[in-house]
């Protein structure tokens, strides 16, 4: 599972990160999502990275070739194309995002954090 939710952490995002911490899922975030998190939350986000997130998820990014390929998919937003590329480099089964419609041209299906939890972990949470 690949997530671009590190930059805006909601209760559902926390549940997904908890599942990763517990080892129920293997999760990753795009490297540029970390700087987005810093942009939204400031210095406290660095502590969150050091103390929690980096122990629980992998960090990945797309190389130049994969980025170019994703830009040609028809994904309008550069950041979303980079997210899709990073998810592909991780070989993710799903992209978890609050903006599912932004990934309609992605080769990896997207779902919201709530939909992901409901579909796969309804009984465990």
N, CA, C and O of each residue as an XYZ file, in Angstrom:
500
protein
N       0.852     -1.163      0.000
C       0.000      0.000      0.000
C       0.898      1.226      0.000
O       1.906      1.281      0.705
N       0.524      2.175     -0.779
C       1.290      3.418     -0.903
C       0.375      4.568     -0.509
O      -0.796      4.590     -0.889
N       0.894      5.504      0.235
C       0.048      6.594      0.698
C       0.659      7.957      0.433
O       1.868      8.149      0.562
N      -0.187      8.889      0.064
C       0.265     10.278     -0.015
C      -0.408     11.088      1.082
O      -0.637     12.288      0.926
N      -0.723     10.434      2.186
C      -1.461     11.086      3.266
C      -0.561     11.625      4.365
O      -1.055     12.136      5.370
N       0.735     11.521      4.195
C       1.632     11.991      5.256
C       1.541     13.488      5.470
O       1.853     13.983      6.553
N       1.117     14.214      4.445
C       1.108     15.662      4.592
C      -0.122     16.187      5.327
O      -0.071     17.281      5.890
N      -1.205     15.453      5.337
C      -2.408     15.877      6.070
C      -2.912     14.698      6.881
O      -3.603     13.821      6.362
N      -2.568     14.686      8.129
C      -2.828     13.522      8.959
C      -4.188     13.648      9.635
O      -4.433     14.567     10.416
N      -5.061     12.705      9.314
C      -6.412     12.629      9.865
C      -6.485     11.409     10.784
O      -5.534     10.630     10.833
N      -7.580     11.224     11.506
C      -7.711     10.010     12.326
C      -7.593      8.721     11.501
O      -7.012      7.739     11.963
N      -8.142      8.726     10.287
C      -8.034      7.535      9.437
C      -6.579      7.300      9.027
O      -6.129      6.157      8.951
N      -5.849      8.383      8.766
C      -4.422      8.255      8.441
C      -3.666      7.658      9.617
O      -2.815      6.788      9.438
N      -3.975      8.121     10.804
C      -3.326      7.574     11.996
C      -3.602      6.087     12.133
O      -2.720      5.326     12.532
N      -4.819      5.665     11.806
C      -5.147      4.237     11.869
C      -4.311      3.446     10.868
O      -3.840      2.352     11.177
N      -4.128      3.993      9.678
C      -3.313      3.315      8.669
C      -1.861      3.239      9.132
O      -1.220      2.198      8.990
N      -1.343      4.323      9.679
C       0.029      4.288     10.187
C       0.156      3.298     11.347
O       1.192      2.647     11.487
N      -0.876      3.176     12.176
C      -0.874      2.191     13.256
C      -0.799      0.775     12.689
O      -0.069     -0.068     13.211
N      -1.554      0.515     11.620
C      -1.511     -0.809     10.982
C      -0.113     -1.111     10.437
O       0.357     -2.247     10.511
N       0.538     -0.098      9.897
C       1.904     -0.287      9.417
C       2.847     -0.547     10.587
O       3.716     -1.416     10.509
N       2.677      0.200     11.660
C       3.529      0.011     12.842
C       3.362     -1.392     13.408
O       4.332     -2.006     13.852
N       2.142     -1.895     13.392
C       1.828     -3.222     13.912
C       2.281     -4.336     12.968
O       2.330     -5.503     13.358
N       2.612     -3.977     11.731
C       3.049     -4.971     10.762
C       1.921     -5.610      9.971
O       2.142     -6.599      9.272
N       0.718     -5.062     10.071
C      -0.414     -5.611      9.329
C      -0.362     -5.248      7.847
O      -0.918     -5.962      7.012
N       0.298     -4.149      7.522
C       0.470     -3.733      6.135
C       1.903     -3.275      5.935
O       2.595     -2.916      6.888
N       2.334     -3.292      4.697
C       3.604     -2.688      4.318
C       3.231     -1.416      3.579
O       2.530     -1.464      2.568
N       3.690     -0.292      4.074
C       3.277      0.996      3.526
C       4.502      1.831      3.165
O       5.596      1.645      3.697
N       4.271      2.753      2.242
C       5.329      3.666      1.820
C       4.731      5.040      1.569
O       3.533      5.182      1.323
N       5.576      6.031      1.634
C       5.219      7.402      1.267
C       6.255      7.902      0.276
O       7.401      7.453      0.280
N       5.845      8.830     -0.568
C       6.783      9.463     -1.494
C       7.680     10.412     -0.718
O       7.251     11.060      0.236
N       8.924     10.480     -1.143
C       9.868     11.334     -0.423
C       9.410     12.791     -0.385
O       9.623     13.474      0.617
N       8.794     13.271     -1.441
C       8.368     14.674     -1.433
C       7.174     14.910     -0.508
O       6.898     16.054     -0.146
N       6.458     13.845     -0.117
C       5.379     14.002      0.867
C       5.920     14.441      2.215
O       5.225     15.100      2.989
N       7.160     14.074      2.494
C       7.757     14.467      3.768
C       7.958     15.973      3.830
O       7.715     16.591      4.866
N       8.395     16.559      2.739
C       8.541     18.021      2.750
C       7.169     18.692      2.784
O       7.023     19.765      3.368
N       6.162     18.073      2.164
C       4.800     18.613      2.263
C       4.319     18.600      3.708
O       3.681     19.550      4.162
N       4.625     17.521      4.431
C       4.260     17.450      5.841
C       4.906     18.556      6.648
O       4.274     19.150      7.521
N       6.163     18.830      6.356
C       6.851     19.927      7.035
C       6.178     21.258      6.706
O       6.034     22.115      7.577
N       5.767     21.430      5.449
C       5.096     22.664      5.037
C       3.798     22.871      5.832
O       3.514     23.988      6.266
N       3.016     21.809      6.024
C       1.742     21.933      6.735
C       1.900     22.046      8.248
O       1.173     22.802      8.893
N       2.855     21.292      8.824
C       2.937     21.184     10.278
C       4.158     21.845     10.908
O       4.199     22.023     12.125
N       5.138     22.206     10.113
C       6.326     22.847     10.646
C       7.249     21.876     11.365
O       7.233     20.674     11.098
N       8.055     22.408     12.282
C       9.079     21.618     12.962
C       8.539     20.407     13.727
O       9.241     19.398     13.794
N       7.331     20.446     14.310
C       6.851     19.237     14.985
C       6.772     18.016     14.066
O       6.850     16.879     14.532
N       6.619     18.253     12.765
C       6.554     17.129     11.830
C       7.885     16.385     11.768
O       7.905     15.172     11.559
N       8.995     17.097     11.947
C      10.306     16.450     11.936
C      10.401     15.464     13.099
O      10.923     14.360     12.938
N       9.906     15.854     14.255
C       9.894     14.937     15.405
C       9.031     13.721     15.118
O       9.406     12.597     15.453
N       7.879     13.937     14.503
C       7.001     12.829     14.123
C       7.730     11.878     13.172
O       7.601     10.660     13.294
N       8.488     12.426     12.235
C       9.250     11.580     11.311
C      10.279     10.745     12.056
O      10.366      9.532     11.865
N      11.053     11.401     12.902
C      12.131     10.714     13.620
C      11.599      9.668     14.588
O      12.125      8.558     14.665
N      10.571     10.023     15.314
C      10.103      9.173     16.411
C       9.110      8.107     15.987
O       8.948      7.112     16.695
N       8.435      8.280     14.850
C       7.381      7.334     14.493
C       7.400      6.918     13.034
O       7.643      5.754     12.718
N       7.149      7.852     12.159
C       6.818      7.509     10.779
C       7.923      6.735     10.063
O       7.636      5.738      9.401
N       9.155      7.161     10.178
C      10.226      6.517      9.419
C      10.525      5.097      9.881
O      11.154      4.329      9.152
N      10.087      4.743     11.073
C      10.211      3.359     11.537
C       9.087      2.483     10.991
O       9.203      1.258     10.971
N       8.011      3.109     10.553
C       6.804      2.358     10.198
C       6.552      2.223      8.700
O       5.861      1.298      8.272
N       7.095      3.119      7.910
C       6.836      3.100      6.469
C       8.148      3.250      5.700
O       9.147      3.742      6.226
N       8.118      2.819      4.458
C       9.250      3.037      3.569
C       9.072      4.383      2.882
O       7.952      4.875      2.741
N      10.168      4.967      2.461
C      10.148      6.218      1.711
C      10.712      5.906      0.329
O      11.781      5.307      0.212
N       9.996      6.312     -0.712
C      10.452      5.996     -2.057
C      10.174      7.155     -3.003
O       9.456      8.098     -2.671
N      10.759      7.057     -4.180
C      10.530      8.059     -5.209
C      10.725      7.410     -6.570
O      11.322      6.339     -6.680
N      10.226      8.056     -7.585
C      10.381      7.567     -8.948
C      11.674      8.115     -9.535
O      12.072      9.244     -9.246
N      12.319      7.309    -10.356
C      13.498      7.810    -11.057
C      13.045      8.675    -12.236
O      11.846      8.829    -12.469
N      13.993      9.231    -12.971
C      13.661     10.143    -14.066
C      12.824      9.466    -15.146
O      11.874     10.057    -15.658
N      13.173      8.233    -15.493
C      12.431      7.518    -16.535
C      10.974      7.286    -16.120
O      10.057      7.536    -16.903
N      10.766      6.812    -14.897
C       9.408      6.553    -14.424
C       8.628      7.855    -14.257
O       7.429      7.892    -14.533
N       9.280      8.904    -13.818
C       8.617     10.214    -13.709
C       8.151     10.679    -15.080
O       7.022     11.148    -15.220
N       8.995     10.557    -16.085
C       8.612     10.945    -17.450
C       7.417     10.126    -17.924
O       6.486     10.664    -18.523
N       7.448      8.845    -17.660
C       6.349      7.972    -18.066
C       5.048      8.407    -17.390
O       4.002      8.466    -18.036
N       5.109      8.711    -16.088
C       3.908      9.122    -15.350
C       3.385     10.473    -15.827
O       2.176     10.703    -15.831
N       4.276     11.354    -16.225
C       3.825     12.644    -16.759
C       3.029     12.464    -18.046
O       2.201     13.308    -18.389
N       3.275     11.379    -18.752
C       2.553     11.103    -19.989
C       1.252     10.340    -19.776
O       0.552     10.048    -20.745
N       0.916     10.014    -18.552
C      -0.334      9.299    -18.267
C      -1.571     10.182    -18.390
O      -2.685      9.677    -18.523
N      -1.381     11.483    -18.347
C      -2.518     12.394    -18.357
C      -2.897     12.878    -16.968
O      -3.965     13.463    -16.788
N      -2.038     12.642    -15.981
C      -2.269     13.158    -14.633
C      -1.898     14.636    -14.657
O      -0.743     14.992    -14.894
N      -2.881     15.487    -14.411
C      -2.707     16.929    -14.620
C      -1.728     17.572    -13.642
O      -0.993     18.487    -14.012
N      -1.715     17.104    -12.409
C      -0.914     17.740    -11.366
C       0.452     17.052    -11.246
O       0.520     15.828    -11.144
N       1.525     17.826    -11.259
C       2.874     17.271    -11.160
C       3.052     16.447     -9.896
O       3.600     15.345     -9.949
N       2.599     16.961     -8.764
C       2.775     16.211     -7.513
C       2.060     14.868     -7.575
O       2.599     13.865     -7.107
N       0.864     14.827     -8.139
C       0.135     13.563     -8.252
C       0.846     12.596     -9.192
O       0.864     11.391     -8.942
N       1.433     13.112    -10.274
C       2.211     12.259    -11.177
C       3.422     11.680    -10.442
O       3.763     10.510    -10.619
N       4.067     12.505     -9.617
C       5.200     12.023     -8.822
C       4.754     10.979     -7.802
O       5.465     10.005     -7.552
N       3.570     11.184     -7.211
C       3.016     10.201     -6.275
C       2.788      8.869     -6.984
O       3.152      7.810     -6.473
N       2.181      8.937     -8.166
C       1.914      7.712     -8.932
C       3.225      7.011     -9.285
O       3.323      5.787     -9.194
N       4.228      7.786     -9.686
C       5.518      7.197    -10.014
C       6.178      6.541     -8.814
O       6.738      5.450     -8.925
N       6.112      7.197     -7.676
C       6.685      6.625     -6.455
C       5.937      5.351     -6.066
O       6.548      4.378     -5.626
N       4.627      5.360     -6.227
C       3.832      4.158     -5.926
C       4.218      3.016     -6.858
O       4.293      1.862     -6.437
N       4.458      3.338     -8.112
C       4.878      2.303     -9.057
C       6.258      1.760     -8.703
O       6.497      0.557     -8.814
N       7.165      2.632     -8.279
C       8.504      2.155     -7.908
C       8.435      1.254     -6.676
O       9.268      0.362     -6.512
N       7.463      1.480     -5.824
C       7.243      0.658     -4.629
C       6.491     -0.631     -4.963
O       6.446     -1.559     -4.156
N       5.900     -0.678     -6.163
C       5.050     -1.796     -6.591
C       3.825     -1.926     -5.686
O       3.443     -3.019     -5.269
N       3.230     -0.781     -5.403
C       2.056     -0.723     -4.528
C       0.835     -1.348     -5.199
O       0.694     -1.321     -6.421
N      -0.026     -1.900     -4.386
C      -1.303     -2.417     -4.886
C      -2.354     -1.326     -4.942
O      -3.258     -1.367     -5.776
N      -2.233     -0.340     -4.045
C      -3.187      0.758     -3.959
C      -2.455      2.043     -3.619
O      -1.396      2.031     -2.991
N      -3.045      3.157     -4.048
C      -2.644      4.472     -3.572
C      -3.750      4.928     -2.636
O      -4.920      4.943     -3.019
N      -3.397      5.299     -1.421
C      -4.374      5.813     -0.471
C      -4.222      7.325     -0.451
O      -3.160      7.860     -0.130
N      -5.311      8.001     -0.803
C      -5.282      9.461     -0.948
C      -6.655     10.029     -0.648
O      -7.675      9.383     -0.891
N      -6.673     11.234     -0.122
C      -7.968     11.887      0.080
C      -8.530     12.400     -1.234
O      -9.724     12.688     -1.320
N      -7.687     12.521     -2.266
C      -8.110     13.018     -3.579
C      -8.029     11.905     -4.623
O      -7.163     11.931     -5.498
N      -8.911     10.952     -4.532
C      -8.898      9.791     -5.413
C      -9.038     10.200     -6.878
O      -8.402      9.609     -7.750
N      -9.854     11.193     -7.147
C     -10.092     11.588     -8.542
C      -8.817     12.069     -9.231
O      -8.719     12.018    -10.457
N      -7.839     12.536     -8.452
C      -6.576     12.990     -9.038
C      -5.771     11.840     -9.647
O      -4.836     12.073    -10.414
N      -6.131     10.612     -9.308
C      -5.382      9.446     -9.767
C      -6.164      8.585    -10.752
O      -5.862      7.403    -10.917
N      -7.160      9.164    -11.404
C      -7.982      8.368    -12.318
C      -7.180      7.838    -13.500
O      -7.586      6.849    -14.109
N      -6.060      8.459    -13.844
C      -5.219      7.980    -14.944
C      -4.037      7.143    -14.451
O      -3.230      6.673    -15.254
N      -3.936      6.960    -13.155
C      -2.850      6.166    -12.594
C      -3.053      4.693    -12.928
O      -4.185      4.220    -13.031
N      -1.960      3.980    -13.094
C      -2.020      2.532    -13.328
C      -2.299      1.767    -12.034
O      -2.627      0.581    -12.067
N      -2.168      2.445    -10.905
C      -2.451      1.845     -9.596
C      -3.738      2.458     -9.070
O      -3.839      3.682     -8.988
N      -4.730      1.641     -8.709
C      -5.995      2.202     -8.229
C      -5.825      2.974     -6.924
O      -5.003      2.626     -6.077
N      -6.618      4.022     -6.788
C      -6.574      4.859     -5.585
C      -7.864      4.705     -4.794
O      -8.931      4.455     -5.354
N      -7.745      4.857     -3.487
C      -8.915      4.856     -2.600
C      -8.644      5.782     -1.432
O      -7.493      6.058     -1.092
N      -9.716      6.258     -0.824
C      -9.564      7.143      0.330
C      -9.103      6.336      1.542
O      -9.261      5.116      1.571
N      -8.535      7.011      2.540
C      -8.166      6.295      3.767
C      -9.361      5.559      4.387
O      -9.221      4.419      4.828
N     -10.523      6.196      4.423
C     -11.715      5.545      4.986
C     -12.105      4.305      4.200
O     -12.424      3.267      4.781
N     -12.080      4.415      2.868
C     -12.423      3.261      2.037
C     -11.427      2.120      2.228
O     -11.820      0.955      2.287
N     -10.144      2.451      2.325
C      -9.116      1.432      2.550
C      -9.371      0.695      3.864
O      -9.355     -0.535      3.907
N      -9.604      1.453      4.927
C      -9.847      0.831      6.232
C     -11.112     -0.008      6.222
O     -11.134     -1.116      6.756
N     -12.153      0.514      5.622
C     -13.424     -0.213      5.586
C     -13.290     -1.503      4.771
O     -13.806     -2.549      5.166
N     -12.608     -1.423      3.655
C     -12.501     -2.585      2.771
C     -11.632     -3.698      3.349
O     -11.960     -4.876      3.205
N     -10.528     -3.338      4.002
C      -9.561     -4.351      4.408
C      -9.462     -4.606      5.919
O      -8.977     -5.658      6.337
N      -9.917     -3.652      6.735
C      -9.661     -3.790      8.162
C     -10.872     -3.511      9.032
O     -10.720     -3.169     10.205
N     -12.050     -3.645      8.493
C     -13.271     -3.358      9.238
C     -13.306     -4.103     10.567
O     -13.662     -3.511     11.585
N     -12.956     -5.361     10.586
C     -13.062     -6.174     11.800
C     -11.896     -5.976     12.755
O     -12.004     -6.314     13.934
N     -10.780     -5.433     12.270
C      -9.575     -5.349     13.116
C      -9.475     -4.056     13.894
O      -8.718     -3.995     14.863
N     -10.212     -3.006     13.511
C     -10.035     -1.710     14.176
C     -11.120     -1.451     15.183
O     -11.122     -0.405     15.833
